[in-house]
């Protein structure tokens, strides 16, 4: 069985205030049902074809277009680090 890799991008990969930020403050103005719907839809897209890393990267890039440019750059940096560490992944 071949070894498979995955990349998990967390809050602390993008923002420097992980230790001090209050998550409740970040999400207090977001409608809960809409947030859950979007997150579930996105997660479902990624896991529809779990073994297809190219498709997963496509979905992450597509989703990240909604973020500010500085956040997009940090996400790309995280993906590139993973590609260098595990070249077979991407």
Backbone bond lengths (Angstrom), bond angles and torsions (degrees), N, CA, C in turn:
res aa  C-N    CA-C-N  psi(-1)  N-CA   C-N-CA  omega(-1)  CA-C   N-CA-C  phi
1 X - - - 1.450 - - 1.532 108.38 -
2 X 1.343 117.74 127.30 1.465 119.98 -179.50 1.531 111.43 -71.44
3 X 1.310 115.13 152.16 1.467 120.81 176.51 1.519 108.52 -77.69
4 X 1.308 116.22 135.53 1.461 121.15 178.20 1.518 109.33 -116.25
5 X 1.333 115.10 146.80 1.449 121.62 -179.02 1.518 109.85 -119.12
6 X 1.296 115.26 156.69 1.456 119.41 173.11 1.514 108.44 -141.11
7 X 1.307 115.19 156.71 1.456 121.36 178.75 1.516 107.37 -116.43
8 X 1.298 116.05 128.07 1.456 121.38 175.70 1.515 107.90 -114.98
9 X 1.301 115.72 122.36 1.455 120.53 179.31 1.516 107.44 -102.70
10 X 1.308 115.24 116.97 1.458 121.06 -178.53 1.516 112.27 -106.06
11 X 1.301 114.99 169.02 1.464 121.85 179.37 1.522 110.72 -51.81
12 X 1.326 116.58 -43.90 1.467 120.20 -176.09 1.525 113.23 -72.87
13 X 1.334 119.19 -9.46 1.460 121.71 172.41 1.520 111.58 -77.60
14 X 1.324 116.07 -18.49 1.454 120.75 -174.83 1.527 112.60 -112.97
15 X 1.321 116.25 -37.28 1.462 120.48 -174.87 1.524 111.00 -117.49
16 X 1.323 115.96 149.27 1.467 121.31 -176.92 1.524 113.82 -92.00
17 X 1.312 118.40 -4.42 1.465 120.95 -173.11 1.531 113.40 -103.42
18 X 1.309 117.37 23.89 1.468 121.57 -175.52 1.530 112.82 -53.87
19 X 1.316 116.99 -41.55 1.463 120.85 -175.91 1.525 112.87 -71.40
20 X 1.320 117.26 -21.48 1.465 119.67 -174.08 1.527 114.27 -115.36
21 X 1.317 117.60 -12.05 1.469 119.63 -175.49 1.531 110.73 -76.06
22 X 1.318 115.11 144.38 1.459 121.65 175.42 1.531 107.29 -100.09
23 X 1.310 116.20 109.31 1.463 121.20 -176.67 1.521 111.27 -57.38
24 X 1.305 117.65 -36.87 1.470 120.68 -179.78 1.524 111.14 -61.81
25 X 1.326 117.50 -35.56 1.461 120.56 175.92 1.529 111.31 -65.66
26 X 1.312 116.12 -36.53 1.462 120.13 -179.35 1.529 112.57 -67.32
27 X 1.313 116.80 -35.06 1.466 119.46 -172.78 1.525 114.45 -105.47
28 X 1.317 118.20 0.54 1.463 120.09 -172.29 1.533 113.85 -61.68
29 X 1.327 119.00 -28.29 1.464 121.12 -178.61 1.531 113.27 -99.10
30 X 1.315 117.18 7.88 1.463 121.26 -179.75 1.523 108.90 -97.89
31 X 1.322 116.92 126.18 1.475 118.87 176.81 1.534 110.01 -61.59
32 X 1.313 117.08 122.39 1.460 122.94 -172.82 1.521 112.74 -58.38
33 X 1.327 117.93 -47.48 1.464 119.97 -177.83 1.524 111.12 -61.76
34 X 1.316 116.74 -42.32 1.465 120.14 -179.50 1.523 110.45 -65.75
35 X 1.326 117.48 -42.88 1.464 120.97 179.62 1.529 110.32 -61.54
36 X 1.316 117.05 -46.49 1.464 120.57 179.83 1.527 111.49 -64.06
37 X 1.313 116.93 -39.56 1.459 121.14 178.42 1.521 110.71 -60.68
38 X 1.332 116.72 -47.36 1.464 120.65 -179.61 1.525 111.81 -65.20
39 X 1.314 116.52 -44.30 1.463 120.27 -179.45 1.526 110.60 -64.07
40 X 1.317 117.11 -43.75 1.474 120.57 179.71 1.523 111.20 -65.54
41 X 1.326 116.71 -39.84 1.462 120.51 178.04 1.527 110.34 -61.61
42 X 1.319 116.31 -47.01 1.456 121.44 -179.70 1.529 111.26 -63.83
43 X 1.319 116.73 -46.37 1.460 120.93 179.01 1.527 110.51 -61.67
44 X 1.323 116.24 -39.89 1.463 120.66 177.92 1.518 111.80 -62.53
45 X 1.332 116.95 -39.91 1.459 119.94 177.82 1.523 110.87 -61.02
46 X 1.312 116.78 -45.65 1.457 120.79 -177.41 1.530 110.76 -64.57
47 X 1.318 116.98 -40.13 1.461 120.29 -174.33 1.516 114.27 -90.22
48 X 1.331 117.38 -1.30 1.457 119.78 177.57 1.523 110.70 -62.76
49 X 1.305 115.60 -38.95 1.459 121.04 -179.92 1.527 107.46 -129.80
50 X 1.336 116.27 71.12 1.464 122.99 -170.30 1.521 114.28 -55.34
51 X 1.291 118.20 -33.61 1.468 121.35 -174.81 1.528 112.64 -84.21
52 X 1.326 117.31 -6.47 1.458 120.71 -176.69 1.528 109.92 -96.51
53 X 1.339 116.18 91.07 1.464 120.33 -176.22 1.523 112.04 -65.33
54 X 1.322 117.88 -32.79 1.465 119.79 178.69 1.526 110.70 -62.73
55 X 1.303 116.44 -41.86 1.464 120.43 179.12 1.528 110.37 -66.79
56 X 1.330 116.70 -39.83 1.464 119.75 178.54 1.525 111.04 -61.89
57 X 1.331 116.26 -44.98 1.466 120.30 178.68 1.524 109.85 -63.14
58 X 1.327 117.55 -39.96 1.463 120.93 177.10 1.532 110.76 -57.37
59 X 1.329 116.94 -46.45 1.464 120.39 -179.11 1.529 111.62 -65.81
60 X 1.331 117.13 -40.22 1.467 119.81 178.46 1.528 109.91 -63.38
61 X 1.317 116.40 -44.14 1.479 119.54 178.86 1.525 110.89 -64.44
62 X 1.311 117.02 -41.39 1.464 121.28 179.16 1.530 110.24 -61.76
63 X 1.321 116.35 -45.98 1.464 121.21 179.98 1.525 111.00 -64.04
64 X 1.336 116.38 -40.90 1.460 120.11 -174.36 1.525 112.92 -70.74
65 X 1.318 118.25 -14.31 1.469 120.60 176.45 1.524 111.91 -61.63
66 X 1.308 117.04 -18.32 1.465 121.34 179.91 1.529 112.57 -81.31
67 X 1.335 116.60 -12.62 1.456 121.34 -177.03 1.529 111.13 -88.78
68 X 1.323 116.73 159.38 1.470 119.77 174.57 1.538 110.18 -59.34
69 X 1.321 116.17 156.28 1.458 121.67 -175.02 1.536 112.64 -57.82
70 X 1.335 117.99 -39.14 1.467 119.09 -179.31 1.530 111.32 -65.02
71 X 1.318 117.24 -34.88 1.468 121.09 177.24 1.532 109.71 -70.42
72 X 1.325 116.86 -40.88 1.467 120.32 177.84 1.527 111.11 -58.35
73 X 1.326 116.14 -41.14 1.466 120.20 179.75 1.523 111.06 -63.85
74 X 1.319 117.34 -40.15 1.464 120.56 179.20 1.527 110.95 -67.30
75 X 1.319 116.93 -38.74 1.467 120.34 177.41 1.528 110.63 -63.90
76 X 1.330 116.15 -44.48 1.464 119.93 178.87 1.526 110.72 -62.09
77 X 1.331 116.21 -38.97 1.460 120.61 178.60 1.527 110.67 -61.71
78 X 1.329 116.92 -42.13 1.464 121.19 178.39 1.527 110.65 -63.94
79 X 1.324 117.09 -42.99 1.466 120.63 178.83 1.532 111.28 -64.59
80 X 1.328 116.69 -40.70 1.465 120.02 179.04 1.531 111.52 -65.59
81 X 1.335 116.63 -38.70 1.468 119.94 176.16 1.528 110.45 -59.32
82 X 1.310 116.19 -41.93 1.461 120.43 179.03 1.520 110.85 -66.25
83 X 1.320 116.24 -39.21 1.457 120.01 179.76 1.530 110.21 -64.11
84 X 1.319 117.18 -39.05 1.462 120.47 179.24 1.530 110.93 -69.82
85 X 1.324 116.53 -38.12 1.463 120.70 -179.05 1.529 111.32 -73.54
86 X 1.334 116.33 -39.64 1.466 122.58 -178.46 1.524 109.12 -129.25
87 X 1.334 118.27 77.60 1.478 120.51 -174.44 1.518 114.22 -59.64
88 X 1.319 118.40 -20.93 1.466 119.29 -179.95 1.524 111.50 -77.83
89 X 1.320 116.90 -13.61 1.463 119.58 -175.85 1.518 111.83 -71.23
90 X 1.322 117.19 -46.05 1.463 120.27 -172.95 1.520 109.23 -108.76
